[in-house]
Amino acid sequence: MIVLSFTIMMLISWKITLVAMCGMIPIFIFTKFMVAYYMKISKEIQEEKAKLGNVIQDSIGNIRTVKAFSNERREAEKFAEQNAKKYELGKKMAKLSAGWEFTQQFFMNTTFAGLLYYSSILIEAKEMTIGDIMSILLYMI
């Protein structure tokens, strides 16, 4: 579908299509690196969840031993410590997602603004029509 859209865009106006691709290539490259980093953090979060589950399971499974030695406070501290690690990774992932979304939207909006500006130049030169521009923008979306 991407190849077909790109081909149709090239048939309508190769100049505008090249401008659009210059704006889209940084998005593709940035997304590739962000997805790899996102997956790494996601894996770390899953590992921390497993550790947190182990702390809970050990405490509940050995509740008689914990109570016998009055060790509830230490078990609660272990839980809070493990939960804090998971929380920090969650914050890191949220910041990463926000930064990725901002960067993607910035590049997309900048690309659309550049396309509209360059399209206005081509319209004044009678090389394109407004319908051609709308078609290209819709194929980009």
Secondary structure as the mmCIF struct_conf table of DSSP 4:
data_model
#
loop_
_struct_conf.conf_type_id
_struct_conf.id
_struct_conf.beg_label_comp_id
_struct_conf.beg_label_asym_id
_struct_conf.beg_label_seq_id
_struct_conf.end_label_comp_id
_struct_conf.end_label_asym_id
_struct_conf.end_label_seq_id
HELX_RH_AL_P HELX_RH_AL_P1 ILE A 2 ILE A 12
HELX_RH_AL_P HELX_RH_AL_P2 TRP A 14 GLY A 61
TURN_TY1_P TURN_TY1_P1 ASN A 62 ASN A 62
HELX_RH_AL_P HELX_RH_AL_P3 ILE A 63 ALA A 68
TURN_TY1_P TURN_TY1_P2 PHE A 69 SER A 70
HELX_RH_AL_P HELX_RH_AL_P4 GLU A 72 GLU A 124
TURN_TY1_P TURN_TY1_P3 ALA A 125 LYS A 126
BEND BEND1 GLU A 127 GLU A 127
HELX_RH_AL_P HELX_RH_AL_P5 ILE A 130 MET A 140
#
